[in-house]
Amino acid sequence: MNSKEKKPKKEPYSQQDDSARSELVRRFKANPLVFIGTVIVLIIVIVAFVFVPAIVPSAGGFGQDLSFGSYNKIPITYVPGNYFAQTREQILWNYQNYYRSVGLAGMPLPEMRIWQQAFEETVVHIASLDEMKRAGYTAPAKVVDRKVAELPQFQENGVFSVARYRAMDKTSRMSLWREVQEEIAEEYYRNDITKVKISSKETAFITAMGSTQRNFDMVSFPIQNYPEAEIKIYLEANKDFFLAVNLSQITILSGEREARQVLASVQDGTSTFEDAARTHSKDGYAEKGGDSGIRMAYEFTILVPDEADRDALMKLAKGELSGLIKVKVNDQDGWAFFRAEEAPRPADTGDQAILGKIRDYIMTFERGEVENYYIRQAETLIAEATDADLEEVLARWELKKQSFGPIPLNYGNTPLFNTLSVPDIAVGGAYSQIFWQSAFSTPVGAFSKPLVVGDTVTVLYPTEETSEDEKNALERESAYPFQVSQFMDTNIRAYFLKSPKLVEHFEESYAKYLQPLF
């Protein structure tokens, strides 16, 4: 067509609109199913390519570069296809398979935990490579080439296929080569750390450690059950220590001179105690006009270090002001003066809140008194049970025995052996040399001395001593190298994840970028 020819003049909008409508009607009548299908596909395309990218981060739905921190200034980021992303996909796949295997398919996955695990694995990966880099190690090109040639995607009839290798674009091949190079470096590092050489003598020694085992009966006195009657006896012997006092106070930290000026203004009526507290006091009671509520005498031990000053406070009459007293607030020296809102009074033994405070004090500062009480109780029980049936004695004492074993001398509850799993004593006993000495030195059929184990006073009664089954010993012997490797791997992971080189903001990034998607 000649460019100089006039282009056809467009029809008015209304005419075009009618024409378009007629065409749409014609197509619908000709083949309604095809027409509706076409419209649906068009809607899907619009949603997929217009609306979805506007509300969901690009690049795989999780953004092109999500930062979760750094290790030794090396960024820890999620980018589609990188180590973080691949690890997350593998962990996700593992969870999905597990859920299907236990009949939980369709249940929500622990997304945050999956991302957390992938993050931690990436930290260990980056840190391992950083250690190898600092050591000056780089996987040789020949070693990397050989590993790449062994990858499944390049195999055909059991041998390396050049055609398959060349079918991958150059950029992808280079990226894959770098990944394999890093895998080799990390594998060398982890093997050097975790694959510890173990002598046959060490293995034999460890195996023999579990050969002798014992079964036990046990009676425990929980320290938390310390009787109220004993608390009242302690209170009676320490009345002055538990006087209930109601004092208001003004604390000055800027210096003695200012403190004296504030005290003088209250004494001469220039300022009320309450106003002076709100204006000058530097403690937690200032906003309440200095009112500190009812406290017990012992609670002033740290605040007022001088005993004579404390005694003077406990003798103030209602409405009386103290003199200026040296105090210590959060390890800072200062000055304070007090006003008695009422005269000190003895602790009310009928008030459970008061008795609770005294119990807390005893458990914190006089725990030895509680332990000694239960040791005497345990010694009395042993004396009675020595000449009588144990079950009858326990019924009279309203106690129950627990049984456990067989268990070897397993200090530290190492997983190579049967572990101490009785809740009352597991935490305190597993790492107690005195506990294990008593457990394996007390003759079978006799009571041990009372032992303080965790929050109990416990008496052990060895009922039987046996030799370990040979099959179990052989299983432990073969498992020992693996256990050592696992132990070393756990330690190296903990080392990296607690390293000062690690700067992480996983939770913040997850909440910002990912949580809204799940």
C-alpha positions as CSV (number, residue, x, y, z in Angstrom):
1,M,0.0,0.0,0.0
2,N,1.2,3.5,-0.8
3,S,2.2,5.3,2.4
4,K,0.6,8.4,1.0
5,E,-2.7,6.8,0.7
6,K,-5.3,7.9,3.3
7,K,-5.9,5.4,6.0
8,P,-9.5,4.3,6.5
9,K,-11.4,6.6,8.8
10,K,-12.3,5.0,12.1
11,E,-15.9,4.6,12.8
12,P,-17.4,6.4,15.8
13,Y,-16.9,4.5,19.1
14,S,-20.5,3.6,19.4
15,Q,-20.5,1.8,16.0
16,Q,-17.3,-0.2,16.9
17,D,-18.8,-1.1,20.2
18,D,-21.9,-2.5,18.6
19,S,-19.8,-4.5,16.1
20,A,-17.7,-6.0,18.9
21,R,-20.8,-7.0,20.9
22,S,-22.3,-8.6,17.8
23,E,-19.2,-10.6,17.2
24,L,-19.1,-11.8,20.8
25,V,-22.7,-12.9,20.6
26,R,-22.1,-14.7,17.3
27,R,-19.1,-16.6,18.7
28,F,-21.0,-17.6,21.9
29,K,-24.0,-18.9,19.9
30,A,-21.7,-20.8,17.5
31,N,-19.9,-22.7,20.3
32,P,-20.8,-21.7,23.8
33,L,-18.5,-24.3,25.6
34,V,-15.4,-23.2,23.7
35,F,-16.3,-19.5,24.2
36,I,-16.7,-20.0,28.0
37,G,-13.5,-22.0,28.2
38,T,-11.6,-19.3,26.4
39,V,-12.9,-16.6,28.8
40,I,-11.9,-18.8,31.8
41,V,-8.4,-19.3,30.4
42,L,-8.1,-15.6,29.8
43,I,-9.1,-14.9,33.4
44,I,-6.5,-17.3,34.7
45,V,-3.8,-15.8,32.6
46,I,-4.7,-12.3,33.9
47,V,-4.7,-13.5,37.5
48,A,-1.4,-15.4,37.1
49,F,0.5,-12.7,35.3
50,V,-1.0,-9.5,36.5
51,F,-2.5,-9.8,40.0
52,V,-0.4,-12.5,41.6
53,P,3.0,-10.8,41.0
54,A,1.5,-7.7,42.6
55,I,0.7,-9.4,45.9
56,V,3.4,-12.2,46.1
57,P,7.1,-11.6,46.0
58,S,8.7,-12.6,42.7
59,A,11.2,-15.4,42.0
60,G,9.5,-18.5,43.2
61,G,7.1,-16.8,45.5
62,F,9.7,-15.8,48.1
63,G,11.6,-12.9,46.6
64,Q,14.9,-12.8,44.8
65,D,17.0,-11.9,47.8
66,L,15.7,-12.5,51.3
67,S,18.4,-11.6,53.9
68,F,18.5,-13.5,57.2
69,G,21.9,-12.2,58.5
70,S,25.6,-12.9,57.8
71,Y,28.5,-15.1,59.0
72,N,31.8,-13.4,59.2
73,K,30.3,-10.7,57.0
74,I,29.2,-13.3,54.4
75,P,25.5,-12.7,53.6
76,I,23.0,-15.5,54.5
77,T,20.4,-15.0,51.9
78,Y,17.6,-17.0,50.2
79,V,17.8,-16.8,46.5
80,P,15.9,-19.3,44.3
81,G,18.3,-22.1,43.4
82,N,21.1,-21.3,45.9
83,Y,22.2,-23.5,48.8
84,F,19.6,-22.1,51.2
85,A,16.8,-22.6,48.7
86,Q,17.8,-26.2,47.8
87,T,18.2,-27.1,51.5
88,R,14.7,-25.7,52.3
89,E,13.2,-27.7,49.4
90,Q,14.9,-30.9,50.7
91,I,13.7,-30.4,54.2
92,L,10.2,-29.6,53.0
93,W,10.2,-32.8,50.9
94,N,11.3,-34.8,54.0
95,Y,8.4,-33.3,56.1
96,Q,5.9,-34.0,53.4
97,N,7.0,-37.6,53.1
98,Y,6.9,-38.1,56.8
99,Y,3.4,-36.6,57.1
100,R,2.2,-39.0,54.4
101,S,3.8,-42.0,56.1
102,V,2.0,-41.3,59.4
103,G,-1.3,-40.5,57.8
104,L,-1.2,-36.7,58.2
105,A,-1.1,-35.7,54.6
106,G,-2.9,-32.4,54.1
107,M,-2.1,-31.2,57.6
108,P,-0.4,-27.8,57.8
109,L,3.4,-28.0,57.7
110,P,5.6,-26.3,60.3
111,E,6.7,-23.7,57.9
112,M,8.7,-21.6,60.3
113,R,10.6,-24.6,61.6
114,I,11.4,-25.7,58.0
115,W,12.8,-22.3,57.2
116,Q,14.7,-22.2,60.6
117,Q,16.3,-25.6,59.8
118,A,17.3,-24.5,56.3
119,F,18.8,-21.3,57.8
120,E,20.9,-23.2,60.4
121,E,22.1,-25.7,57.8
122,T,23.1,-22.7,55.6
123,V,25.0,-21.1,58.5
124,V,27.0,-24.3,59.0
125,H,27.6,-24.6,55.3
126,I,28.9,-21.0,55.0
127,A,31.0,-21.3,58.2
128,S,32.6,-24.6,57.1
129,L,33.6,-23.1,53.7
130,D,34.9,-20.0,55.5
131,E,37.1,-22.2,57.7
132,M,38.5,-24.0,54.6
133,K,39.1,-20.7,52.8
134,R,41.0,-19.4,55.8
135,A,43.0,-22.6,55.8
136,G,43.9,-21.9,52.1
137,Y,42.1,-25.0,50.8
138,T,40.4,-25.2,47.4
139,A,39.2,-28.4,45.9
140,P,41.5,-29.3,42.9
141,A,39.8,-29.0,39.5
142,K,40.5,-32.6,38.6
143,V,38.7,-33.8,41.7
144,V,35.8,-31.6,41.0
145,D,35.7,-32.7,37.3
146,R,35.6,-36.4,38.4
147,K,32.8,-35.7,40.9
148,V,30.8,-33.9,38.3
149,A,31.2,-36.7,35.8
150,E,29.8,-39.1,38.4
151,L,26.6,-37.2,38.8
152,P,23.4,-39.2,37.9
153,Q,22.1,-36.7,35.4
154,F,25.2,-37.2,33.2
155,Q,25.0,-41.1,33.3
156,E,23.8,-43.2,30.4
157,N,24.1,-47.0,30.6
158,G,26.3,-46.6,33.6
159,V,28.9,-44.4,32.0
160,F,29.4,-40.6,31.6
161,S,27.5,-39.2,28.6
162,V,29.2,-36.3,26.8
163,A,26.0,-35.5,25.0
164,R,24.0,-35.1,28.2
165,Y,26.7,-32.9,29.7
166,R,26.8,-30.7,26.6
167,A,23.0,-30.5,26.6
168,M,23.2,-28.3,29.7
169,D,23.9,-24.7,29.0
170,K,27.3,-23.3,29.9
171,T,26.1,-21.1,32.7
172,S,24.3,-24.0,34.4
173,R,27.3,-26.2,34.0
174,M,29.6,-23.6,35.6
175,S,27.1,-23.1,38.5
176,L,26.9,-26.8,39.1
177,W,30.7,-27.1,39.0
178,R,31.0,-24.5,41.7
179,E,28.4,-26.2,43.8
180,V,30.3,-29.5,43.6
181,Q,33.6,-27.7,44.5
182,E,32.0,-26.3,47.6
183,E,30.5,-29.7,48.6
184,I,33.9,-31.3,48.4
185,A,35.5,-28.6,50.6
186,E,32.7,-28.8,53.2
187,E,32.9,-32.6,53.1
188,Y,36.7,-32.5,53.8
189,Y,36.2,-30.1,56.7
190,R,33.4,-32.1,58.3
191,N,35.3,-35.4,57.9
192,D,38.4,-33.9,59.5
193,I,36.3,-32.7,62.5
194,T,33.9,-35.6,63.0
195,K,35.7,-38.7,61.7
196,V,37.8,-39.2,64.8
197,K,40.1,-42.2,64.7
198,I,39.3,-44.5,67.6
199,S,41.6,-47.2,68.9
200,S,40.4,-50.7,69.6
201,K,41.4,-50.3,73.2
202,E,39.2,-47.3,73.6
203,T,36.3,-49.1,72.1
204,A,36.8,-52.1,74.4
205,F,37.0,-49.8,77.4
206,I,33.8,-48.1,76.5
207,T,32.1,-51.4,75.9
208,A,33.2,-52.8,79.3
209,M,31.8,-49.7,81.1
210,G,28.2,-51.0,80.7
211,S,29.0,-54.6,81.7
212,T,27.9,-54.3,85.3
213,Q,24.3,-53.0,85.8
214,R,22.0,-52.6,88.8
215,N,18.3,-52.4,89.6
216,F,17.1,-50.1,92.3
217,D,14.2,-49.2,94.5
218,M,14.1,-45.6,95.6
219,V,12.3,-43.4,98.1
220,S,12.3,-39.6,97.7
221,F,11.3,-36.8,99.9
222,P,10.4,-33.7,97.8
223,I,12.0,-30.6,99.4
224,Q,9.0,-28.5,98.1
225,N,6.8,-30.3,100.6
226,Y,8.5,-28.7,103.6
227,P,5.8,-28.7,106.3
228,E,4.1,-25.4,107.3
229,A,4.7,-26.4,110.9
230,E,8.5,-26.2,110.3
231,I,8.1,-22.8,108.7
232,K,6.3,-21.5,111.8
233,I,9.0,-22.9,114.0
234,Y,11.6,-21.1,111.9
235,L,9.5,-17.9,112.1
236,E,9.3,-18.1,115.9
237,A,13.1,-18.4,116.2
238,N,13.6,-15.4,113.8
239,K,10.7,-13.0,114.7
240,D,12.7,-9.8,114.2
241,F,13.8,-10.9,110.7
242,F,10.2,-11.2,109.6
243,L,8.7,-8.1,111.1
244,A,6.1,-6.6,108.7
245,V,6.9,-3.0,108.1
246,N,5.1,-0.3,106.1
247,L,7.6,2.4,105.1
248,S,7.6,5.1,102.5
249,Q,11.0,6.2,101.2
250,I,12.8,8.9,99.2
251,T,16.0,7.9,97.5
252,I,18.6,10.5,96.4
253,L,21.5,9.3,94.2
254,S,23.1,12.6,93.4
255,G,24.8,13.1,96.7
256,E,24.5,13.5,100.5
257,R,24.2,17.3,100.3
258,E,21.1,17.3,98.1
259,A,19.6,14.4,100.2
260,R,20.0,16.6,103.4
261,Q,18.3,19.5,101.7
262,V,15.3,17.4,100.6
263,L,15.0,15.9,104.1
264,A,15.1,19.4,105.7
265,S,12.4,20.6,103.4
266,V,10.1,17.7,104.5
267,Q,11.0,18.3,108.2
268,D,10.3,22.0,108.2
269,G,7.1,21.6,106.2
270,T,8.3,23.4,103.1
271,S,7.4,20.3,101.1
272,T,5.2,17.3,101.8
273,F,6.8,13.9,101.8
274,E,4.7,12.8,98.8
275,D,5.7,15.9,96.7
276,A,9.4,15.5,97.6
277,A,9.2,11.9,96.6
278,R,7.7,12.6,93.2
279,T,10.1,15.5,92.5
280,H,13.4,14.2,93.9
281,S,13.3,10.4,94.5
282,K,15.1,8.0,92.2
283,D,13.5,4.7,92.9
284,G,10.5,2.6,91.9
285,Y,8.2,4.2,94.5
286,A,8.6,7.9,93.4
287,E,5.4,8.1,91.4
288,K,3.4,6.7,94.3
289,G,4.7,9.4,96.6
290,G,7.3,7.1,98.1
291,D,4.8,4.4,99.2
292,S,6.7,1.1,99.1
293,G,3.9,-1.0,100.6
294,I,4.3,-3.7,103.3
295,R,7.7,-5.4,103.4
296,M,9.5,-7.7,105.7
297,A,12.5,-6.7,107.7
298,Y,14.8,-9.1,105.8
299,E,14.0,-7.3,102.5
300,F,16.0,-4.3,103.7
301,T,19.3,-6.3,104.0
302,I,20.6,-5.3,100.6
303,L,19.0,-1.8,100.4
304,V,20.4,-0.8,103.9
305,P,23.8,-2.5,104.3
306,D,24.5,-1.2,107.9
307,E,22.8,-3.4,110.5
308,A,22.5,-0.5,113.0
309,D,20.6,1.5,110.4
310,R,18.3,-1.4,109.7
311,D,17.5,-1.9,113.4
312,A,16.7,1.8,113.7
313,L,14.2,1.6,110.8
314,M,12.4,-1.3,112.5
315,K,11.8,0.8,115.6
316,L,10.2,3.9,113.9
317,A,6.8,4.8,115.3
318,K,3.8,5.6,113.1
319,G,4.4,8.9,111.2
320,E,8.0,9.2,112.4
321,L,10.8,10.2,109.9
322,S,14.2,8.5,109.9
323,G,17.4,10.3,109.6
324,L,19.5,10.1,106.5
325,I,20.7,6.6,105.8
326,K,23.2,5.3,103.3
327,V,21.7,2.9,100.8
328,K,22.7,0.8,97.8
329,V,20.4,0.8,94.8
330,N,21.3,-1.5,91.9
331,D,24.9,-1.5,93.0
332,Q,24.9,2.3,93.2
333,D,25.5,4.1,96.5
334,G,23.0,6.7,97.5
335,W,21.1,8.2,100.4
336,A,17.5,7.8,101.6
337,F,15.2,8.6,104.4
338,F,12.0,6.9,105.4
339,R,8.6,7.5,107.0
340,A,6.8,4.9,109.0
341,E,3.2,4.5,107.8
342,E,2.5,2.2,110.8
343,A,4.4,0.6,113.6
344,P,6.2,-2.6,112.8
345,R,4.2,-5.7,113.7
346,P,5.0,-9.4,114.0
347,A,4.3,-11.6,110.9
348,D,0.8,-13.0,110.8
349,T,1.1,-16.8,110.9
350,G,-2.5,-17.1,109.8
351,D,-1.8,-15.2,106.5
352,Q,-0.9,-17.7,103.8
353,A,0.7,-14.9,101.7
354,I,3.0,-14.1,104.6
355,L,3.8,-17.7,105.1
356,G,4.5,-18.1,101.4
357,K,7.0,-15.2,101.5
358,I,8.8,-16.9,104.5
359,R,8.8,-20.2,102.7
360,D,10.4,-18.6,99.6
361,Y,13.0,-17.0,101.9
362,I,13.9,-20.3,103.5
363,M,14.0,-22.1,100.2
364,T,16.3,-19.5,98.8
365,F,18.6,-18.6,101.7
366,E,18.2,-21.4,104.2
367,R,17.8,-24.4,101.9
368,G,20.3,-26.3,104.0
369,E,17.9,-26.3,106.9
370,V,15.2,-27.9,104.7
371,E,17.7,-30.5,103.4
372,N,18.8,-31.3,106.9
373,Y,15.2,-31.8,108.0
374,Y,14.5,-34.3,105.3
375,I,17.8,-36.1,105.9
376,R,16.7,-36.7,109.5
377,Q,13.4,-37.9,108.2
378,A,15.1,-40.3,105.8
379,E,17.4,-41.6,108.5
380,T,14.4,-42.3,110.7
381,L,12.7,-44.2,107.8
382,I,15.8,-46.3,107.2
383,A,16.0,-47.2,110.9
384,E,12.3,-48.3,110.9
385,A,12.6,-50.2,107.6
386,T,15.7,-52.1,108.6
387,D,13.7,-54.1,111.1
388,A,10.3,-54.1,109.4
389,D,8.7,-54.7,106.1
390,L,9.5,-51.7,103.7
391,E,6.0,-51.6,102.2
392,E,4.4,-51.3,105.7
393,V,6.8,-48.6,106.7
394,L,6.1,-46.6,103.5
395,A,2.4,-47.0,103.9
396,R,2.7,-45.6,107.4
397,W,4.8,-42.7,106.2
398,E,2.4,-42.1,103.2
399,L,5.3,-42.5,100.8
400,K,5.7,-44.6,97.6
401,K,8.8,-46.3,96.2
402,Q,9.9,-46.0,92.6
403,S,11.9,-48.7,90.8
404,F,14.4,-48.2,87.9
405,G,17.1,-50.2,86.1
406,P,18.9,-52.1,85.0
407,I,21.4,-49.3,84.6
408,P,25.2,-49.1,84.5
409,L,27.3,-46.4,86.1
410,N,26.4,-43.8,83.5
411,Y,27.7,-40.5,84.7
412,G,26.3,-37.7,82.4
413,N,23.5,-39.9,80.9
414,T,25.5,-40.7,77.8
415,P,23.2,-42.3,75.1
416,L,25.6,-45.3,74.7
417,F,24.1,-46.8,77.9
418,N,20.8,-47.2,79.6
419,T,20.1,-43.7,81.1
420,L,18.9,-42.4,84.4
421,S,15.3,-41.4,83.5
422,V,13.4,-41.2,86.8
423,P,12.0,-37.6,86.8
424,D,12.6,-36.9,90.5
425,I,16.4,-37.5,90.3
426,A,17.4,-37.6,86.6
427,V,18.6,-34.0,86.4
428,G,20.4,-33.8,89.7
429,G,21.6,-37.4,89.8
430,A,23.0,-37.9,86.3
431,Y,25.9,-35.5,86.8
432,S,26.4,-36.2,90.6
433,Q,29.6,-38.1,91.5
434,I,28.2,-38.6,95.0
435,F,25.0,-40.2,93.6
436,W,26.8,-42.7,91.4
437,Q,29.4,-43.6,94.1
438,S,26.5,-44.3,96.5
439,A,24.5,-46.2,93.9
440,F,27.3,-48.6,93.1
441,S,29.1,-48.9,96.5
442,T,26.0,-49.6,98.6
443,P,25.6,-53.4,99.0
444,V,22.7,-55.0,97.2
445,G,19.8,-55.4,99.7
446,A,20.9,-52.5,101.8
447,F,19.9,-48.8,102.1
448,S,22.2,-46.0,100.9
449,K,22.8,-43.0,103.0
450,P,20.3,-40.2,102.3
451,L,21.4,-38.2,99.3
452,V,20.4,-34.6,98.3
453,V,19.6,-35.1,94.6
454,G,18.1,-32.1,92.7
455,D,15.0,-31.0,94.7
456,T,14.8,-34.2,96.7
457,V,16.4,-36.1,99.5
458,T,16.6,-39.6,98.2
459,V,17.4,-43.1,99.6
460,L,18.5,-45.8,97.2
461,Y,18.0,-49.5,97.7
462,P,20.0,-51.7,95.2
463,T,17.8,-54.8,94.6
464,E,20.0,-56.7,92.0
465,E,23.3,-56.6,90.2
466,T,23.5,-58.2,86.7
467,S,25.9,-58.5,83.8
468,E,24.9,-56.9,80.5
469,D,23.7,-59.1,77.7
470,E,26.5,-59.8,75.2
471,K,24.3,-58.8,72.3
472,N,23.8,-55.3,73.7
473,A,27.5,-55.0,74.3
474,L,28.3,-55.9,70.7
475,E,25.7,-53.4,69.4
476,R,27.3,-50.7,71.5
477,E,30.7,-51.5,70.4
478,S,29.7,-51.1,66.7
479,A,27.7,-48.0,67.5
480,Y,30.4,-46.2,69.4
481,P,32.3,-44.7,66.4
482,F,29.0,-43.4,65.0
483,Q,28.1,-41.9,68.4
484,V,31.4,-40.1,68.6
485,S,31.0,-38.7,65.1
486,Q,27.5,-37.5,66.0
487,F,28.7,-35.9,69.1
488,M,31.5,-34.0,67.2
489,D,29.0,-32.9,64.6
490,T,26.6,-31.6,67.2
491,N,29.4,-29.7,68.9
492,I,30.6,-28.1,65.6
493,R,27.1,-27.0,64.7
494,A,26.7,-25.4,68.2
495,Y,30.0,-23.7,67.8
496,F,29.0,-22.0,64.5
497,L,25.4,-21.2,65.6
498,K,26.7,-19.5,68.8
499,S,29.7,-17.9,67.1
500,P,30.2,-14.1,67.6
501,K,30.8,-14.1,63.8
502,L,27.1,-14.9,63.3
503,V,24.8,-11.9,62.9
504,E,21.3,-13.2,62.5
505,H,17.8,-11.7,62.3
506,F,15.9,-14.8,61.2
507,E,12.7,-14.2,63.2
508,E,12.5,-10.6,62.1
509,S,13.0,-11.5,58.4
510,Y,10.6,-14.4,58.6
511,A,7.9,-12.3,60.2
512,K,8.4,-9.5,57.6
513,Y,8.7,-11.5,54.3
514,L,7.3,-15.0,54.9
515,Q,4.8,-15.2,57.7
516,P,2.1,-13.3,55.7
517,L,2.3,-16.0,53.0
518,F,1.4,-19.0,55.2
